Amino acid sequence: MWRRSASFILDKHQNNKPMSLTPSIDSPPPLSASVADENPSPNHISAYYQTRAAHHEIVTSDWLEQAQAAVRRYPDQDSPVSEKPFSVIEEFNKWRQQPALAEAVAAIRALAAVIRASDGNTMMELEIELKKASDTLKAWDTTSISLTAGCDLFMRYVTRTSALEFEDFNSAKSRVLGRAEKFGEISNKARTIIAMLSQDFIFDGCTILVHGFSRVVFEVLKTAAQNKKLFRVLCTEGRPDKTGLLLAKELAKLDVPVKLLIDSAVAYCMDEVDMVFVGADGVVESGGVINMMGTYQIAIVAHSMNKPVYVAAESYKFARLYPLDQKDLEPALRPIDFGVAVPLKVEVERSARDYTPPQFLTLLFTDLGILTPSVVSDELIQLYS
């Protein structure tokens, strides 16, 4: 279980609701039979792997009337609903079909659509509807850090506008929608900004080690190739899904010299490396990162040999989380095929990601700027203040 900072205590009652045993068309697909037969487990493959603050106000009678009206208008999710003209999950899945669009950005686009589709008559109703939609998206995959962080940042950003600033509700709603669309555009351009900021650190003749297929890291390397920089890349294979092989193919199309490594050859080849570039599924309060399994050990090897480790991560992946060790991570499970039958008595580690502490990282390239790990907590305070 995640240990969250003392400054952000979540209401736990939602986590105590009974889980439905009825499968949904929007639920992540179950574990494949070949893996499930050999390694029975009550857990399913996480949707994360499949895809990759309350305000304290003065309570007035008008406020209570709006709140009661909103609750009556939007009943609890457990109550039967006769008609659902708009589904935030369907909207989210529509945006997710775009290969270049990150999962968190797809959620941001879906939440903006909630504002457009809302027929609420007060800011209270609109905020409650947005909160329910955000909670629905976060519950769709509780293991996705970027999805949760993106929804939280969206809610914090767009609800800063108060209805009291405007003459009528329509003006307030238009301002909220404008903020939502602006936030979506900023998030969508994050990779381009990161790629531009990182170019001064890639020099002619350098060798870069990458791990897995991070779209933002690929954007960094693609921009460097387009700028006619001469460099080569060492790609780990990224088993079991061979994401490193996919990245190597894309880099080869750009005529970038690439060497493919087996994952266990990282230490063997580290003396050839000038820098390590990795992506992140989440950047936590300590300045550490959560990323594809194997990132931690690569960072340890690079640190021991005085090689800089750079992280490329969009600001919507900044999460108010504080893991202390690997066991604090909620497992994001994946299927693993060893090519041979695994005996039933043999346990298989199927987690898809690990946690790299900040002392093994050099710099983080973000759309907020180039940061040291120690600055991340300050940036989180600004993002959520």
Residue, then its C-alpha position, 0 to 999 in steps of 0.5 A: m500500500w502506498r504511504r501518502s504524505a501527511s499533508f494529503i490524507l485521503d478519505k478511506h471510505q471509498n476503498n472500503k466499498p465491496m468490489s463487484l464480481t461481475p465482469s465489465i466490458d471496460s474491465p482489463p482482460p483476465l490473465s491468459a490461460s497459459v500463465a494462469d494455469e501454471n501460476p494460479s493467482p487471485n490477481h488479474i493483469s493490471a490495466y496499467y500494463q495492458t495500456r500503459a484536496a478538499h476545500h474548506e469553505i464557510v458553510t452557508s444556507d445557499w451552499l447547503e441547498q446547492a449541495q443537497a440539490a446536486v446530490r439528488r441530481y447525481p445519486d450514488q453510483d450504487s443506485p440504479v440509473s435508468e439512462k446514461p447518455f454520456s459515459v466518461i469511460e467510453e470517452f476515455n477509451k475513445w481517446r486512448q485509441q490514439p497511439a501517441l496519446a498518453e493515458a493521463v492525457a486521454a483522461i484529461r480529454a475525457l474530463a473536459a468532455v464531462i464539462r461540455a456534456s454537463d447539464g448542471n445548473t450550479m458550480m456545485e453540481l458541476e464540481i460533483e459531476l467532475k469529481k464522480a467522473s474523476d473517481t470513475l477514471k481512477a478506479w478503472d485502473t488503480t495501479s496507474i500512477s499517471l492516470t491518478a496523478g493526471c486526474d488529481l491535477f486536472m481537478r485542482y487546476v480547473t476548479r480554482t475558478s469560483a462561481l462568485e467571480f462571475e455574473d452567472f453560471n454560464s460564464a463560470k462554466s465557460r471559464v472552467l471549460g477553457r481551463a480544462e482545454k488549456f490544461g489538455e493542450i499543455s499536457n499534450k505538448a509536454r513531450t515536445i518541451i522535454a525533448m527541446l530541453s534535453q538537447d544540450f545534454i546530448f553531445d556528438g559521439c555520446t553513447i546513451l543507454v535506454h530501458g524499455f519503450s518510453r515515448v517521451v525518451f523516444e521523442v528526445l532521441k528523435t529530436a536529437a537525430q533530427n538535429k543531426k547529432l551523432f550518437r548511438v543508443l544501447c537498448t535493453e531488450g526489455r523482457p518479457d514484452k521486448t519493448g527495447l526491441l520495438l524502440a530499437k526498430e524505431l531508432a533504426k528507421l531514423d538511421v540512429p546506430v543501435k545496439l540491442l542488449i539482453d537485460s542482464a548485460v547492462a553492467y557488462c556494457m556500462d563502461e561504454v555508456d556516457m549517460v542513461f535516459v529512462g522514462a517514468d510511470g510516476v515521479v513521487e514526492s521524494g524525487g524518486v521514480i516508478n518505472m519499468m522493472g529493471t530501472y532500479q538496477i540500471a540506476i544502481v550500476a550507473h551510479s556505481m560507475n559515475k554515469p549520469v542517470y536522466v529521467a524524462a517525465e511529464s509533469y502530469k506524472f508527478a504524484r503525491l506519493y511517498p514509497l519507502d521501498q519496493k514493497d510499497l508499490e501496488p503490484a502492476l501484474r503482467p504475463i510472463d512466458f518462459g517458453v517452458a512449463v513452470p511447475l505449480k510449486v514455483e512462484v513467479e514474480r510478475s510485477a511490471r515496475d520498480y521504484t528507483p530512489p532519488q539518490f541514484l538519479t541525476l536530473l529530471f527533464t520535465d515540461l516544468g524545466i530541468l529539475t534535481p530530484s530534491v526539487v520535486s517536492d517543491e514543484l508538487i506543492q506549487l502544482y497543488s497549491 
